[in-house]
Amino acid sequence: VQLQASGGGLVQAGGSLRLSCAASGRSFSSYTMGWFRQAPGKEREFVAAVSWSGEDTYYADFVKGRFTISRDNAKNTVYLQMNSLKPEDTAVYYCAARQPGWTEYDQWGQGTQVTVSS
């Protein structure tokens, strides 16, 4: 599966953005999908994930209550709604796919820049 992330931009602290990740390939609906981010000088970190059905979601503690991950398998798209953004959320955000039964994400999108100004 190939992934294309979009929706990043510049927003003031307290604002919102919605990231989208469009996937190609017929197997999208069987993949667990995740969002990760990498800030300058820092390692990439997990943000959120959603199971193949969309029923199960997982979040890093630092985004709980602010970010929501969802997916639309009919559109081959996964979303990350980001509310109450903080300057420390500034990073390049990547979407990733994990095959059924795998423990690692093996397909990655190109990333989209999110910049939150104070």
Backbone as numpy.savetxt, mean C-alpha at the origin, in Angstrom:
# Nx Ny Nz CAx CAy CAz Cx Cy Cz
2.39 -11.36 -11.79 1.55 -10.17 -11.79 2.43 -8.94 -11.79
2.03 -7.93 -12.59 2.76 -6.66 -12.63 1.93 -5.61 -11.92
2.62 -4.74 -11.18 1.95 -3.78 -10.31 2.32 -2.35 -10.69
1.33 -1.47 -10.64 1.54 -0.05 -10.95 0.87 0.78 -9.87
1.69 1.43 -9.04 1.16 2.26 -7.95 0.97 3.70 -8.42
-0.03 4.35 -7.86 -0.29 5.75 -8.20 -1.03 6.41 -7.04
-1.17 7.73 -7.14 -1.96 8.46 -6.15 -1.16 9.24 -5.14
0.16 9.14 -5.21 0.98 9.91 -4.28 0.94 11.39 -4.60
1.51 12.19 -3.71 1.55 13.62 -3.92 1.98 14.36 -2.67
1.78 15.67 -2.72 2.12 16.54 -1.61 0.84 16.95 -0.88
0.84 16.78 0.42 -0.35 17.10 1.21 0.09 17.70 2.53
-0.73 18.55 3.11 -0.43 19.11 4.41 -0.74 18.11 5.51
-0.06 18.28 6.62 -0.33 17.43 7.78 -1.81 17.50 8.14
-2.38 16.34 8.44 -3.80 16.24 8.73 -4.65 15.93 7.52
-4.05 16.00 6.35 -4.78 15.73 5.12 -4.86 14.26 4.79
-5.42 13.99 3.61 -5.66 12.61 3.18 -5.17 12.39 1.76
-4.83 11.15 1.48 -4.51 10.70 0.13 -5.01 9.28 -0.01
-5.32 8.90 -1.23 -5.65 7.50 -1.51 -4.71 6.98 -2.58
-3.96 5.97 -2.23 -3.08 5.31 -3.17 -3.82 4.16 -3.83
-3.47 3.94 -5.08 -4.02 2.82 -5.83 -2.89 1.98 -6.39
-3.15 0.71 -6.53 -2.17 -0.19 -7.13 -2.92 -1.08 -8.11
-2.69 -0.85 -9.38 -3.35 -1.63 -10.42 -2.47 -2.81 -10.80
-3.09 -3.98 -10.89 -2.34 -5.19 -11.20 -2.79 -5.78 -12.52
-1.83 -6.31 -13.22 -2.16 -7.05 -14.44 -2.00 -8.53 -14.15
-2.70 -9.36 -14.90 -2.58 -10.79 -14.68 -3.84 -11.36 -14.08
-4.12 -12.60 -14.42 -5.37 -13.23 -14.02 -5.33 -13.78 -12.61
-4.16 -13.81 -11.98 -4.04 -14.41 -10.66 -4.18 -13.42 -9.52
-4.48 -12.17 -9.84 -4.51 -11.13 -8.82 -5.37 -11.52 -7.63
-6.54 -12.07 -7.89 -7.49 -12.33 -6.81 -7.01 -13.40 -5.84
-5.96 -14.12 -6.18 -5.43 -15.15 -5.28 -4.26 -14.66 -4.43
-3.78 -13.45 -4.71 -2.60 -12.93 -4.03 -2.99 -12.15 -2.76
-2.19 -12.28 -1.74 -2.21 -11.32 -0.64 -1.50 -10.06 -1.15
-2.08 -8.92 -0.86 -1.50 -7.66 -1.33 -1.07 -6.82 -0.14
0.06 -6.15 -0.30 0.57 -5.33 0.79 1.06 -3.97 0.32
1.13 -3.06 1.26 1.76 -1.76 1.04 2.96 -1.65 1.99
4.04 -1.15 1.46 5.25 -0.90 2.22 5.68 0.54 1.95
6.59 1.04 2.76 7.10 2.38 2.50 8.57 2.46 2.88
9.25 3.40 2.26 10.66 3.62 2.55 10.94 5.11 2.55
11.34 5.61 3.70 11.72 7.01 3.85 13.22 7.15 3.57
13.66 8.34 3.21 15.09 8.55 2.92 15.97 8.14 4.10
16.97 7.34 3.81 17.90 6.92 4.85 17.38 5.84 5.77
16.19 5.33 5.49 15.61 4.31 6.35 15.32 3.04 5.55
15.15 1.95 6.28 14.82 0.70 5.62 13.34 0.67 5.24
13.04 -0.14 4.26 11.64 -0.32 3.88 10.89 -0.99 5.02
9.65 -0.53 5.24 8.86 -1.09 6.34 7.45 -1.42 5.88
6.90 -2.39 6.54 5.54 -2.83 6.26 4.54 -1.79 6.74
3.50 -1.57 5.93 2.44 -0.63 6.29 1.12 -1.36 6.52
0.69 -2.13 5.54 -0.60 -2.80 5.63 -0.68 -3.94 4.62
-1.57 -4.88 4.87 -1.80 -5.99 3.95 -3.26 -6.39 3.99
-3.68 -7.00 2.89 -5.07 -7.49 2.79 -5.04 -8.87 2.16
-5.85 -9.77 2.69 -5.91 -11.14 2.18 -6.56 -11.16 0.80
-6.48 -12.31 0.15 -6.98 -12.42 -1.21 -8.46 -12.06 -1.32
-9.23 -12.37 -0.28 -10.67 -12.12 -0.32 -11.03 -10.71 0.12
-10.08 -10.06 0.78 -10.38 -8.74 1.34 -10.94 -8.80 2.75
-11.17 -10.00 3.25 -11.80 -10.12 4.57 -10.84 -9.84 5.71
-9.58 -10.14 5.51 -8.58 -9.97 6.56 -7.62 -8.85 6.21
-7.41 -7.97 7.15 -6.47 -6.87 6.96 -5.50 -6.81 8.12
-4.32 -6.28 7.85 -3.26 -6.21 8.84 -2.59 -4.84 8.71
-2.23 -4.26 9.84 -1.65 -2.92 9.84 -0.45 -2.83 10.77
0.50 -2.00 10.37 1.55 -1.62 11.30 0.95 -0.73 12.38
1.49 -0.81 13.56 0.92 -0.04 14.68 0.88 1.45 14.38
1.86 1.94 13.66 1.93 3.39 13.47 0.89 3.92 12.49
0.11 3.06 11.83 -0.95 3.54 10.93 -2.34 3.10 11.36
-2.42 2.30 12.40 -3.73 1.82 12.85 -4.63 2.99 13.21
-5.85 2.94 12.70 -6.81 4.00 12.94 -6.71 5.16 11.98
-5.65 5.18 11.16 -5.48 6.29 10.20 -5.53 5.79 8.75
-5.00 4.63 8.49 -4.93 4.09 7.14 -5.89 2.91 7.02
-6.44 2.74 5.80 -7.31 1.60 5.52 -6.91 0.98 4.19
-6.66 -0.31 4.20 -6.34 -1.03 2.98 -7.59 -1.77 2.51
-7.78 -1.79 1.20 -8.92 -2.52 0.64 -8.54 -2.97 -0.78
-9.38 -3.82 -1.33 -9.12 -4.28 -2.69 -10.42 -4.49 -3.43
-10.33 -4.41 -4.75 -11.44 -4.68 -5.63 -10.94 -5.69 -6.65
-11.24 -6.94 -6.44 -10.72 -7.98 -7.32 -11.31 -7.89 -8.73
-12.49 -7.33 -8.85 -13.07 -7.15 -10.19 -12.28 -6.14 -11.00
-11.61 -5.22 -10.32 -10.82 -4.18 -10.99 -9.33 -4.44 -10.89
-8.95 -5.56 -10.27 -7.53 -5.87 -10.09 -6.77 -4.72 -9.43
-7.36 -4.16 -8.40 -6.78 -2.97 -7.78 -6.84 -3.09 -6.26
-5.78 -2.63 -5.62 -5.73 -2.53 -4.17 -5.53 -1.05 -3.82
-6.13 -0.64 -2.73 -6.11 0.77 -2.33 -5.51 0.93 -0.94
-4.99 2.11 -0.70 -4.58 2.48 0.65 -5.11 3.89 0.91
-6.15 3.97 1.72 -6.70 5.26 2.12 -5.92 5.75 3.32
-5.32 6.91 3.19 -4.47 7.45 4.26 -5.09 8.75 4.76
-5.49 8.75 6.01 -6.08 9.92 6.65 -5.18 10.41 7.78
-5.43 11.62 8.22 -4.67 12.20 9.34 -3.17 12.04 9.12
-2.73 12.40 7.94 -1.32 12.20 7.59 -0.41 13.08 8.43
0.77 12.54 8.70 1.77 13.21 9.51 3.05 13.38 8.69
3.87 14.35 9.03 5.14 14.51 8.29 5.98 13.23 8.29
5.91 12.45 9.34 6.68 11.22 9.40 6.14 10.13 8.47
4.99 10.36 7.85 4.49 9.43 6.83 5.14 9.66 5.47
5.93 10.69 5.37 6.62 10.98 4.11 7.54 9.84 3.72
7.33 9.32 2.52 8.10 8.15 2.05 7.67 7.82 0.63
8.42 6.92 0.03 7.96 6.28 -1.20 7.17 5.05 -0.79
5.96 4.94 -1.29 5.07 3.84 -0.95 5.04 2.83 -2.10
5.21 1.57 -1.75 5.25 0.48 -2.73 4.11 -0.50 -2.45
3.50 -0.97 -3.52 2.59 -2.09 -3.36 3.32 -3.37 -3.74
2.89 -4.46 -3.15 3.55 -5.74 -3.37 2.53 -6.87 -3.32
2.88 -7.97 -3.98 2.00 -9.13 -4.04 2.72 -10.35 -3.50
1.96 -11.17 -2.80 2.51 -12.41 -2.24 1.65 -13.58 -2.70
2.31 -14.56 -3.27 1.57 -15.71 -3.81 1.00 -16.57 -2.68
-0.06 -17.28 -2.96 -0.64 -18.18 -1.94 0.39 -19.16 -1.41
0.47 -19.27 -0.10 1.39 -20.21 0.51 2.81 -19.70 0.67
3.11 -18.54 0.12 4.45 -17.97 0.25 4.52 -17.08 1.49
5.71 -16.90 2.03 5.89 -16.03 3.18 6.48 -14.68 2.79
7.01 -14.61 1.59 7.64 -13.37 1.14 6.84 -12.76 -0.02
6.90 -11.42 -0.10 6.33 -10.72 -1.24 7.34 -10.78 -2.38
6.91 -11.23 -3.52 7.86 -11.43 -4.62 7.58 -10.55 -5.84
6.49 -9.82 -5.81 6.19 -8.92 -6.91 6.03 -7.51 -6.33
6.72 -6.53 -6.94 6.72 -5.17 -6.41 6.40 -4.16 -7.50
5.67 -3.14 -7.11 5.43 -2.02 -8.00 6.57 -1.03 -7.93
6.47 0.06 -8.71 7.57 0.99 -8.84 7.61 2.05 -7.73
6.58 2.17 -6.95 6.56 3.15 -5.87 5.94 4.47 -6.27
5.32 5.12 -5.29 4.75 6.44 -5.50 5.11 7.30 -4.30
5.55 8.53 -4.56 6.04 9.41 -3.51 4.89 10.08 -2.77
4.94 10.02 -1.45 4.01 10.73 -0.59 4.83 11.70 0.27
4.47 12.97 0.20 5.17 13.99 0.98 4.14 14.75 1.81
4.36 14.76 3.11 3.45 15.44 4.03 4.19 16.62 4.64
3.67 17.80 4.40 4.31 19.01 4.92 3.70 19.39 6.27
4.52 19.99 7.10 4.05 20.37 8.45 3.50 21.78 8.47
